[in-house]
Amino acid sequence: MATRLSVIATRTGDAGTTGLGDGSRVDKNAPRIESMGNVDELNSVIGLLRTESLPKDVDTLLSRVQNDLFDLGAELCIPGHTAINEAHVAFLDTSLDHYNANLGKLEEFILPGGCRAAALAHVARTVCRRAERSVVALHAIETLNAPVMQYLNRLSDLCFVLSRVLNREAGQGDILWRREPA
């Protein structure tokens, strides 16, 4: 994309509309804008997670994810544009397999928490699920590229797995749900 912003406060959105990448204008509460906003928020939460002391490989992975999410947002911003494909989904599948391989079997539901980085990975997971729901809602009214939904689905799973990895790296176990208060 060759367009770069030089003026941030254009005032063109003062009446409640915003411009898409194809030049069209839509209401700021349109499903496409909701999806774009949720993906942007997810990218911001992952950026916050990356401010933590992370294993180098996890930080590198999350850097790639942030760039992919930017491309995914561009795909949502430009109707008809395709940026996310099966290779992006396959990368997440491979990452899931890699990071899940050395984790213990799940014996119970896991509560968000543990070390700060793991808790932030859980926040990223829940924001990712919201982004996925909004993209599915958009897809119900406008056909979208299937890998967009698949990518967000895999990414939420990866955030869950990374929360477990980060707790393990911090010397903490999973925070398990208990039927009865402790």
N, C-alpha and C positions, 0 to 999 in steps of 0.2 A: 504494500500500500504506500503510495507516494505522498499522500496528503499528511501534512504535519500541522499541528495547531500552533499558531503564533500568538493568537489572541484567545484568552480563556473565557473572559466574560463578554460573550457576544450579545447577550440580552435577547437572542432569538427565541429562547425558551420561556420568556416571561409570561406568555399566555397559556402555558401548560402543554406545549408540544416540544418535541425534540427531533433532530434530524438523524436519519439513518445514513449509512455509508453510501447508499445509492442516490442520495439527494432528496428522498421523500421525507415528509414530516408525519409523525404519529403522536398521539397523546402519550404523555409521560407515564400514564398508568396502563398502557397497552401491554398485552401478554409478552410481546417480543422485548419490550423495555424491561419488564419485570424479570425475564430470563437473563437479559444482559446484566442487570443490576445484581442479581444473585450470583452469577459467575464472577463478576467483578469483586463482590464481597468475599467470595471463596478465595480468589487470588490474593486479596488483602490479608485474609486470615492465614493463608499459607506463608505469606511474607512475614507476618508476625511470628509464626512458628519458626521460621528461618532465623530470627534474631536470637533464638536460644542456642546454646552450645549443643550442636548435633554432630553425630558421626559424619565424617566427610562424605561418605557414599550416600547417606540420607539427604544431606544438604544438596549434593549434586543432582540427585533424583528430583528433589522438590524444585530446584532451579529449572529443570526441564519441564516439570509439570506447570510451573508458572508461565513459561513461554507458550506451552500448549494451550493453557487456559486463555491466554491473550488471543491466540489464533482462534480458539473456539468462540470467544466473544466477538471477534471480527466476523466470523461466519454468521453469528446471530445478527450482527449489525448490518450486514449486506445481504438482503434477501437474494437467494440463488447462488451465493458464493459458497464454495466448499474449501475448507481448510483442514478438517479433521477426517482421518481415514482409518481403515482397518489396521494399518501399521501402528498408529497411535494407541489403539485399543490393545493390540498384541504386546506393545511395550509395557503397558500396565499389567497385563496378564503375566508376562515374564517377571516383572518386578514383584508381583504378588507371590508367585511361586518361590522366588529367591528369598524374600523376607519371611515368608511363612514357614519355610522348610525347617528352621531351627527352633520354632516356637513349640511349646508343649501343647498337647491336646486341650481343647476347651472343655472344662468339666462343669462350668456354670456360666451364667451370664456375667459379663464384665461391666462394671460401672465406670463412667468417665472419671478419671483422676489419676493419682499416682504422682509422678514428677510433673513439673510445670509443662515441659515439652510434650509429654504424653497427653496431658489434659488439653493442650492446644490442638493436638492432632485429633482429639475427639471433637473439639469445637469445629475444626475443619471438616470432619466427617459429617456432622449434622448440617452445617451450612451447605455442604456438597449435596446432601440428600434434598435439601430445599431447592437448590438450583436444579437438580434432576427433576423434581416434581414440577417446577415451573416450565422446564423445557418440554416435558411430556404434555403439559397443558397446552403449550403453544403448538406442539405437534398435532394435537387433536383438532386444531383449526387451520393450521398451515403445515404442509408436509415438510419435514426437516430431514436432513441427512442422518441416517440411522446411527452411524458411529458417534455422533454428538451425544446421544442418550447413553450409548454403551460406554463411552469414555467416562461420563459422570458416574455411572453405576460402578464401574471398576475402581474409579478414584476414591469413592466413599469406602469401598472395601479396603483399598490400600491404606487409607488414613487410619482405619481400625487396626490393621495389622501393624502399621508403624507405631501406633500408640503402645502396643504390646512390646515392640522392639525397643522403643525409647524407655519404657519402664524397666525392661530387662537390663539395658545398658546403664541405667542409673542405679542398678542394684535393688530394684523394687519388683515385687511380683505384681500380677494383675490384681486389681481391686474387684473382688467378687461380690456379686449380689447375694444377699442372705434372705431366706424366707422369714426368719425371725430377727428382730433387732438384736444387735450384738450386745 
